[in-house]
Amino acid sequence: MREVPEAEIRFRTSRAGGPGGQNVNKVETRVEALWDLDASATFTDAQKARIRSELQTRVGADGTIRVVSQRHRSQARNREAAIERLRALVAEALRPRRKRRATRPTQASQESRIESKRRRSETKQGRRAIPED
């Protein structure tokens, strides 16, 4: 299976919250990995369409997929974590899905469903006001 080449990934850094002590106020350890899906030469059009449909909430209007990492204290480790997460997302999107096999409800499940509906109906009928003659 193909993976996203590092050459196609752009990185942006910024200061992160979380662990890092005084470093957190000085060093830009938060890493944002941006990958332009539309401009990628690694994947076919069919694969790009599959990635776009599977990751539709992550693909921006400009066709880029954005992954952020700020878990680690160093920029290098966050960079590696962001690359790893981006590649995992793309690999999962391209993983072939099993076809759903249509099944039918069993006779027993159908009967228990009807029975529960009958019981519910009787319960509700019992709550009705009794008509006066």
C-alpha positions in Angstrom: 0.0 0.0 0.0 1.2 3.5 -0.8 1.9 6.0 1.9 2.0 9.8 1.9 5.6 10.9 1.1 7.1 13.3 3.5 8.1 15.6 0.6 4.4 16.3 0.0 3.7 17.3 3.6 4.0 21.0 4.7 4.5 21.8 8.3 3.6 24.8 10.4 4.7 25.2 14.0 3.3 27.2 16.9 3.5 27.4 20.6 1.7 24.6 22.3 -0.1 24.2 25.6 0.5 21.3 27.9 3.8 19.8 29.1 7.1 21.5 28.6 7.6 23.8 31.6 9.1 27.2 30.7 9.8 25.8 27.2 6.1 26.0 26.5 6.3 29.9 26.5 9.4 30.1 24.3 9.6 27.2 21.8 7.2 26.3 19.0 6.6 22.6 19.7 3.1 22.2 18.3 3.3 20.9 14.8 0.6 21.1 12.1 1.0 18.7 9.2 -0.8 19.8 6.0 -1.1 17.5 3.0 -2.6 18.7 -0.3 -4.7 15.7 -1.4 -5.5 17.2 -4.8 -1.9 18.0 -5.7 -0.5 14.6 -4.7 1.1 12.6 -7.4 1.4 9.5 -5.3 -2.3 8.4 -5.4 -4.6 7.7 -8.3 -7.8 9.7 -8.9 -9.9 6.8 -7.6 -7.8 6.6 -4.4 -8.0 10.4 -3.9 -11.8 10.1 -4.3 -11.9 7.3 -1.7 -9.7 9.3 0.7 -11.9 12.4 0.2 -15.1 10.5 0.9 -13.7 8.6 4.0 -12.0 11.6 5.5 -14.6 14.2 4.4 -14.7 15.9 7.8 -10.9 16.3 7.8 -10.5 17.5 4.2 -10.6 21.3 4.0 -12.3 23.3 1.2 -8.9 23.8 -0.5 -8.3 20.0 -0.6 -5.8 19.8 2.3 -5.8 17.4 5.2 -4.7 18.8 8.5 -3.3 16.9 11.4 -2.0 18.5 14.6 0.3 17.1 17.3 1.3 18.7 20.5 1.6 15.7 22.8 5.4 15.7 23.1 7.8 18.3 24.4 10.0 18.5 21.4 9.1 19.7 17.9 10.9 16.8 16.2 8.8 14.2 18.1 5.6 16.1 17.4 6.5 16.2 13.7 7.0 12.5 13.6 3.7 11.9 15.5 1.9 14.1 13.0 3.3 12.3 10.0 2.5 8.9 11.6 -1.1 10.0 12.3 -1.6 11.4 8.8 -0.3 8.2 7.2 -2.4 6.1 9.5 -5.5 8.1 8.6 -4.8 7.7 4.8 -4.1 4.0 5.2 -7.3 3.4 7.1 -9.3 5.3 4.5 -7.8 3.2 1.7 -8.4 -0.1 3.5 -10.9 -2.2 1.6 -14.2 -2.6 3.5 -16.2 -5.8 3.8 -19.4 -5.9 1.9 -22.5 -6.1 4.1 -24.3 -9.4 3.8 -28.1 -8.9 4.0 -29.8 -10.9 6.7 -33.4 -11.5 7.6 -34.8 -11.4 11.1 -35.5 -14.8 12.6 -39.0 -16.0 13.2 -38.5 -15.8 17.0 -37.3 -12.2 16.8 -40.3 -11.2 14.7 -42.7 -12.9 17.1 -41.1 -11.3 20.2 -41.2 -7.9 18.5 -45.0 -8.3 17.8 -45.5 -9.6 21.3 -43.8 -6.6 22.8 -45.9 -4.3 20.6 -49.1 -6.0 21.8 -48.0 -5.7 25.5 -47.2 -2.0 25.0 -50.6 -1.5 23.3 -52.4 -3.1 26.3 -50.5 -1.0 28.7 -51.5 2.2 26.9 -55.1 1.1 26.5 -55.2 0.5 30.3 -54.3 4.2 30.8 -57.2 5.5 28.8 -60.1 7.1 30.6 -63.1 4.8 30.9 -66.0 6.3 28.9 -69.0 7.3 30.9 -72.4 6.0 29.8 
